[in-house]
Each structure stands twice: as C-alpha cells, then as structure tokens.
C-alpha cells in the first residue's frame, strides 16, 4: 500500500489515490464474492490468532494514539472509544472467532417454492460488493468491520480517523498478512493511509466503485456523510436511549438495569441517556438509584417531580431530553405511566434502543409493539444492543434506518437478495 509520504497531497492527488484504492477493491470483488467459506474462515482464524500474538505491539501503537489524543484535549467519550487494553484486544479476537462459527450467508437460498406454472422461485443471498466504512477513534472497527465484510463476501475500504492512525496501521498490517497466508487477495481489505478529510468527500462520490458507505462516529460525521453521499448509506445519527421503570417493575431488577444501562460504559451509543420512572413507583426507586449514581460520579438532571425526590438533581430543560451525553450525565423524568413514557420516547428518542422494566405482561407487549426503535427490550440493560451480544459476531454498526438493515448490522445486513428461478424448459403461455 502506498504510504502517505509518496502520495500527492493536492486535491487531484488525493482523489486519484482514493479512486485507485477503490478500483483495486472493485477488481477483487468477484473473487471475494465466490471465495469458499473454508478459505474465508481460515483468514479470519489466522487474524484472531495474530491479534493475540501481537497484543503488545498493538498496545504500543495505541499508546501513541492515546497520548496524542489526550494532548489535543479530546473529550472523555472519544478517549474511551480510542483506547485499547488487553480485554478489548481479546474481545476483538473473540468477535472474529464468533464470526468464524457463524453460517456463511452467501449463496443461501430462502423461500424456494413452486408456482402454478411449474417454475420454482426463491431468493439467494449475495454480497453487496465494495463497502466503504468511515469511522472516528474505535480502532476495534478496523478488526470488526473487516471481519464481517470478509465473511459476507464483500470487499472493504476502511477510512479511520487521524486520532487512531497508528492503531489502524498496526491492525491493517496484520490483515494483509492474514489474507496472504490464507490465499486471498490483500486488496480485499483496503486501508486509507492518508490523514486528510478530503478523502471522505471523495469516497462519498465514487458511485459505481463503492456500493455502500457506513459512517461510525459522532453526529457531525454521520450528518456529513448522509448529506453529501451519492452512494447508499447505512447510519444512525445518535443514540438517545431510554429506560422506563413501570409501576409494575420489580424494584431490584429496575435498580440493577437502570444503573448498568448508564454506568457500565459512558461513551457508547447504547448507553441510557434518559431515565423515565412511573410516578407510582418513583418514591421507592429514585432515591436509591440517585445514591448509586452519586457514588459513581454521575450528574443528575431532572424534572420538578424528580427534584422533589432527589433534591441534589439539577433542573432538566428541553435540551436535556434530546441530548446524547456520552458522559456521566443522566436526565430523569417522572411520568404518569406507560402512555406518557412511550410518547416521550417517540418525541425525543433517536429510534436506537429503549427498554422497559416491568412484571406486567400487557405493559411489556405494548412497549414492544409501540416503541419504534431498532432495539426494544424488556427487563434488560440497553447496553446489550450490540452485535456481539446478539450473536451476530462483531457488528459493523447499528442502523436506525428502516430500509434494508435495522439495529446491529451483522453478516445478513451486509448482503442483499436476488430472485432465482429454476425451470426445466418452462415457457410462459
């Protein structure tokens, strides 16, 4: 792969470099679409083993990125997404191994049925082709996204952020070695090695070379991609996730779920940002939760009824109900019941992940049916909205769109279906 120093940094030079990467990707797309499952799985297995074997060098590369990011004053959420540690490196390897264990979707035939004419009609899963992934921080995406694209028979062009360049280069080098050892073309996983924002705008215009763009990052990045892309996009703008504690909730479950949904990790899109509590149960659950949040260093902002029960909470305003904090800040609202909770989520939510804690079956069913989010949960933390936890392998992202793929995007989300027709000399009368 060309290194940054050898690339013409003019606008024309950047465009030429990016187009060359995408043409190289397109050239091997057919090879990857027809690659045997065993060969793809071998490359993935080699990569998982290599990640573990080179853990120290990956940590060293990431330490350079982390030190530079901290010196630049990046916020805590970005630093959290950027940082690798032994547990996260092991999680990357486990995610790849989980993908190996999954069935290969490519070539699978669904709904094959015989029509009155005698022909058989079904649908076959096929790769999408060349996928460009644009992401900030999150060096794990360099492993996770490439793994899913490889297993689903796609070719991927990865454009990571400047803050994770050393980590991405180190992981990319392992990918090239794994592909070569497995007998697959190295061009199947392309790494953009230029730290220049003009790269993104070029990628977004390469219709015909790039089949799909997936942005993973802050709201600004996602909006840029959605507004400027001439290529189809899978996206979510932000994760304003809710937990609603119903009048019929088990208090121990409610406390456990609401505490975990906020504090297990702050800088993720599936972290709870607003807690809704039914007025009948609020006096029994909010004071205990407030103490736990305070001991964890979480700043609370609440409605008037919340502040009557939790005097230390600050006053929440309209902006708080709409905000994805990605930080130890939580908005709390006491509501009259299920109807008001659902209305609040519909008005302020981002259609990402929302949960109810209740022992009442009819309330649970209504919440599942009426809350229009990509993941809707009963008696479980929103932090479970994740491809790995759903058994999809390492996810490539979470989609809040309603077409093609919705929720955590795994192998099937990276494929399409084509109709196939089987006949025996049949002609239409």
C-alpha positions in Angstrom: 0.0 0.0 0.0 1.3 3.5 -0.8 2.5 5.4 2.3 1.4 9.0 3.0 4.8 10.4 2.0 4.5 9.0 -1.5 1.1 10.5 -2.2 0.4 13.8 -4.0 -1.4 15.9 -1.3 -3.1 18.1 -3.8 -6.9 17.8 -4.2 -6.4 15.9 -7.5 -3.7 13.7 -5.9 -6.0 12.8 -3.0 -8.8 12.0 -5.4 -6.5 9.9 -7.6 -5.2 7.9 -4.6 -8.7 7.2 -3.2 -10.0 6.2 -6.6 -7.1 3.8 -7.1 -7.8 2.1 -3.8 -11.5 1.7 -4.7 -10.6 0.4 -8.2 -8.3 -2.2 -6.7 -11.1 -3.2 -4.3 -13.6 -3.4 -7.2 -11.1 -5.6 -9.1 -11.2 -8.3 -6.5 -14.9 -8.1 -5.6 -15.9 -11.0 -7.7 -13.1 -13.1 -6.3 -14.3 -12.4 -2.7 -17.9 -13.0 -3.7 -17.1 -16.5 -4.8 -14.4 -17.3 -2.2 -15.0 -20.7 -0.4 -16.3 -20.5 3.2 -13.3 -22.5 4.4 -10.8 -20.0 2.9 -12.6 -17.0 4.4 -12.7 -18.8 7.8 -9.0 -19.6 7.6 -8.2 -15.9 7.0 -10.3 -15.0 10.0 -8.8 -17.6 12.2 -5.3 -16.5 11.3 -6.3 -12.9 12.1 -7.7 -13.8 15.5 -4.5 -15.7 16.4 -2.4 -12.8 15.1 -4.2 -10.2 17.2 -3.5 -12.2 20.3 0.1 -12.9 19.3 0.8 -9.2 18.6 -1.1 -7.8 21.5 1.9 -5.9 22.9 2.7 -4.2 19.6 -1.0 -3.3 19.2 -1.0 -1.8 22.7 2.2 0.1 21.9 0.7 1.6 18.7 -2.5 2.5 20.5 -0.5 4.2 23.3 0.9 6.6 20.7 -2.6 7.5 19.5 -3.9 7.8 23.0 -1.1 10.1 24.2 -1.5 12.4 21.1 -5.3 12.5 21.6 -5.1 13.4 25.2 -2.6 16.1 24.4 -5.1 17.5 21.9 -7.7 17.6 24.6 -10.2 15.1 23.1 -13.2 14.5 25.3 -13.6 11.5 27.6 -16.0 9.7 25.3 -13.6 9.9 22.4 -10.7 8.8 24.5 -12.8 5.8 25.8 -13.6 4.8 22.2 -9.9 5.2 21.2 -8.3 3.2 24.0 -7.2 -0.4 23.6 -6.4 -2.6 26.6 -5.8 -6.3 26.9 -9.5 -7.0 27.5 -10.6 -5.1 24.4 -7.9 -6.8 22.3 -9.1 -10.1 23.5 -12.7 -9.0 22.7 -11.6 -8.3 19.1 -10.2 -11.7 18.7 -13.2 -13.4 20.3 -15.5 -11.4 17.9 -13.6 -12.7 14.9 -13.8 -16.3 16.2 -17.5 -15.8 16.7 -17.9 -14.8 13.1 -16.0 -17.9 12.0 -18.6 -20.0 13.9 -21.5 -18.3 12.1 -23.0 -19.8 9.0 -21.8 -18.2 5.7 -24.9 -16.3 4.3 -23.5 -16.1 0.8 -25.4 -18.4 -1.6 -28.1 -19.3 1.0 -31.5 -19.9 -0.7 -34.7 -18.8 1.1 -38.4 -19.4 0.4 -38.0 -21.7 -2.6 -41.5 -22.5 -3.7 -43.2 -24.0 -6.7 -45.5 -21.7 -8.7 -48.6 -22.9 -10.6 -46.6 -22.7 -13.8 -44.2 -25.3 -12.5 -41.2 -23.0 -12.1 -39.5 -22.7 -8.7 -38.9 -19.3 -7.3 -36.6 -18.4 -4.4 -34.2 -15.8 -3.1 -30.4 -16.2 -2.8 -28.2 -14.1 -0.6 -25.3 -12.3 -2.3 -22.6 -9.8 -1.2 -23.2 -6.1 -1.6 -19.8 -5.6 -3.2 -17.4 -2.8 -2.1 -18.2 -1.2 1.2 -16.6 1.9 2.5 -16.5 2.4 6.3 -15.7 5.9 7.7 -15.1 6.0 11.4 -13.6 8.0 14.2 -11.4 6.6 17.0 -12.6 3.0 17.6 -9.5 1.0 16.3 -11.6 -2.1 17.0 -13.6 -1.3 13.9 -10.5 -2.0 11.8 -10.8 -5.6 13.0 -14.6 -6.0 13.5 -15.8 -4.4 10.3 -13.2 -6.1 8.1 -14.1 -9.5 9.6 -17.8 -9.1 8.8 -17.1 -7.8 5.3 -14.8 -10.7 4.6 -17.1 -13.4 5.9 -20.0 -11.9 3.9 -18.0 -12.0 0.7 -17.6 -8.2 0.5 -14.5 -6.0 -0.1 -14.0 -3.2 2.3 -12.3 0.2 2.2 -11.5 1.4 5.7 -11.0 5.1 6.4 -10.3 5.6 10.1 -9.8 8.9 11.9 -6.4 10.6 12.3 -6.6 10.1 16.1 -6.2 6.3 15.6 -3.8 6.2 12.7 -1.0 4.2 14.4 -3.5 1.6 15.8 -5.2 1.2 12.4 -1.9 0.8 10.6 -0.8 -1.9 13.0 -4.1 -3.8 12.7 -4.1 -3.3 8.9 -0.7 -4.9 8.6 -2.0 -8.0 10.4 -4.9 -8.1 8.0 -2.7 -8.1 4.9 -0.6 -10.9 6.3 -3.7 -13.0 7.2 -5.2 -12.6 3.8 -1.9 -13.5 2.0 -1.4 -16.6 4.2 -5.0 -17.7 3.5 -4.6 -17.3 -0.2 -7.0 -14.3 -0.6 -6.1 -11.0 -2.3 -4.7 -8.3 0.0 -6.8 -5.7 -1.8 -9.9 -7.3 -0.2 -9.2 -5.1 2.9 -8.1 -1.6 1.9 -6.7 0.9 4.4 -6.8 4.6 3.6 -3.4 5.7 4.8 -3.9 9.5 4.3 -4.8 11.8 7.2 -6.9 14.2 5.2 -10.6 15.0 5.5 -10.8 15.4 1.7 -10.6 11.6 1.5 -14.2 11.3 2.9 -15.8 13.6 0.3 -14.0 11.6 -2.5 -15.3 8.3 -1.1 -18.8 9.6 -1.0 -18.8 10.4 -4.7 -17.5 7.2 -6.1 -20.8 5.7 -7.2 -20.0 2.7 -9.4 -16.9 1.9 -7.5 -18.4 1.9 -4.0 -21.7 0.2 -3.3 -22.4 1.2 0.3 -21.0 3.7 2.9 -21.2 3.1 6.6 -20.2 6.0 8.9 -19.3 5.3 12.5 -18.7 8.3 14.7 -20.2 11.5 16.0 -23.3 13.2 14.8 -21.3 15.6 12.7 -19.6 12.9 10.7 -22.8 11.0 10.2 -24.7 14.1 9.0 -21.8 15.0 6.6 -21.9 11.5 5.1 -25.7 11.4 4.9 -25.9 14.9 3.3 -23.1 14.5 0.7 -23.1 10.9 -0.3 -24.2 9.8 -3.7 -23.7 6.2 -2.6 -26.3 4.4 -0.4 -25.6 4.9 3.4 -26.4 2.8 6.5 -26.4 5.1 9.5 -27.6 6.3 12.9 -27.2 9.9 13.9 -27.1 9.4 17.6 -28.1 7.1 20.4 -30.6 8.9 22.8 -31.6 5.7 24.7 -34.2 5.4 27.4 -35.1 3.0 30.3 -38.6 3.2 31.5 -39.4 1.9 35.0 -43.0 0.8 35.0 -45.4 0.9 38.0 -45.3 -2.9 37.9 -41.5 -3.2 38.0 -39.6 -5.4 40.4 -37.5 -2.8 42.2 -34.3 -4.8 42.5 -34.4 -5.5 38.7 -35.2 -1.9 38.0 -32.3 -0.6 40.0 -29.9 -3.1 38.5 -30.9 -2.5 34.9 -31.1 1.3 35.2 -27.7 1.5 37.0 -26.0 -0.7 34.4 -27.5 1.0 31.4 -25.9 4.3 32.4 -22.7 3.4 34.2 -21.4 0.2 32.5 -19.7 2.4 29.9 -20.5 6.1 29.2 -19.1 6.7 25.7 -21.3 4.3 23.7 -24.4 4.8 21.6 -26.4 2.2 23.5 -25.8 3.9 26.9 -29.0 5.1 28.6 -29.2 8.9 28.5 -32.8 9.4 29.9 -34.4 7.5 32.7 -38.2 7.6 32.8 -40.0 6.5 36.0 -43.7 5.9 36.6 -45.0 8.2 39.4 -46.4 5.4 41.4 -43.0 3.7 41.9 -40.7 6.7 41.8 -40.6 7.3 45.6 -39.4 3.7 46.1 -36.8 3.6 43.3 -35.4 7.0 42.6 -33.7 7.8 46.0 -31.8 4.5 46.0 -30.8 4.9 42.4 -29.8 8.6 43.0 -27.4 7.5 45.8 -25.8 4.9 43.5 -25.4 7.4 40.7 -23.9 10.0 43.0 -21.4 7.5 44.4 -20.4 6.7 40.8 -20.0 10.4 40.0 -23.0 10.7 37.6 -24.5 14.2 37.4 -28.3 14.1 37.6 -30.7 16.5 35.8 -34.4 16.1 36.4 -37.9 17.4 36.1 -39.7 19.1 39.0 -41.1 15.8 40.4 -37.7 14.2 40.2 -36.1 17.0 42.1 -38.7 16.7 44.8 -37.5 13.1 45.4 -33.8 13.8 44.6 -33.0 17.3 45.8 -29.4 17.2 44.6 -30.5 16.9 41.0 -30.2 19.9 38.7 -33.1 21.2 36.7 -33.5 19.5 33.3 -34.6 21.6 30.3 -35.8 20.7 26.8 -32.3 20.2 25.5 -31.5 17.6 28.1 -34.3 15.3 26.9 -32.8 15.5 23.4 -29.1 15.0 24.3 -26.8 12.1 23.8 -24.4 12.9 26.6 -21.8 10.2 26.1 -20.7 11.2 29.6 -21.6 10.6 33.3 -24.7 12.8 33.0 -28.3 11.5 33.2 -31.7 13.1 32.6 -34.5 11.8 34.7 -38.3 12.4 34.2 -41.2 11.1 36.3 -44.1 10.2 34.1 -47.7 9.3 34.8 -47.4 5.9 33.3 -46.8 3.8 30.2 -48.7 6.1 27.8 -46.6 9.2 28.7 -43.3 7.2 28.6 -44.0 6.0 25.1 -45.0 9.5 24.0 -41.7 10.9 25.5 -39.6 8.3 23.7 -41.4 8.9 20.4 -40.9 12.7 20.7 -37.3 12.8 22.0 -35.8 9.5 21.1 -33.4 8.6 18.3 -35.0 5.2 17.5 -31.9 3.4 18.7 -32.5 1.4 21.8 -35.2 1.7 24.5 -36.1 -0.6 27.4 -38.9 -1.2 29.9 -38.6 -2.7 33.3 -41.9 -4.3 34.3 -43.5 -7.6 35.6 -46.8 -6.8 33.7 -47.0 -8.8 30.5 -49.5 -6.5 28.8 -47.3 -3.4 29.5 -44.3 -5.3 28.1 -46.2 -6.3 25.0 -47.5 -2.8 24.4 -44.0 -1.3 24.8 -42.5 -3.8 22.4 -45.2 -3.1 19.9 -45.4 0.7 20.1 -41.9 1.9 20.7 -40.4 2.4 17.2 -36.7 1.8 17.8 -34.2 -0.6 16.2 -33.9 -2.5 19.5 -36.7 -2.6 22.1 -36.0 -4.5 25.4 -37.9 -5.9 28.4 -36.1 -6.2 31.8 -32.6 -5.8 30.2 -30.0 -3.1 30.0 -29.7 -1.1 26.8 -26.0 -1.9 26.8 -27.0 -5.3 25.3 -27.8 -3.6 21.9 -24.6 -4.9 20.3 -23.9 -7.3 17.5 -21.6 -9.5 19.7 -24.3 -9.8 22.4 -26.9 -10.6 19.8 -24.8 -13.4 18.4 -24.1 -11.7 15.1 -20.3 -11.5 15.7 -18.6 -8.2 15.9 -21.2 -5.7 14.5 -20.3 -3.3 11.7 -22.6 -0.6 13.2 -26.1 0.0 14.3 -28.7 1.2 11.9 -31.7 3.3 12.8 -32.8 3.4 9.2 -35.9 1.4 8.3 -34.8 0.0 4.9 -32.6 -3.0 4.3 -30.9 -3.3 7.7 -32.1 -2.1 11.1 -30.4 -2.5 14.5 -26.9 -4.1 14.9 -25.7 -4.9 11.3 -24.1 -8.3 11.1 -23.5 -10.7 8.2 -27.0 -10.7 6.8 -27.1 -6.9 6.9 -24.1 -6.9 4.6 -25.8 -9.0 2.0 -28.7 -8.5 -0.4 -31.0 -11.0 -2.0 -31.7 -11.7 -5.6 -34.5 -13.8 -7.0 -33.6 -17.1 -8.6 -35.9 -19.1 -10.9 -35.5 -22.9 -11.5 -37.2 -24.4 -14.5 -37.0 -27.3 -16.9 -37.6 -25.8 -20.3 -40.6 -23.9 -19.0 -42.1 -21.2 -21.2 -44.8 -18.6 -20.4 -48.1 -19.3 -22.1 
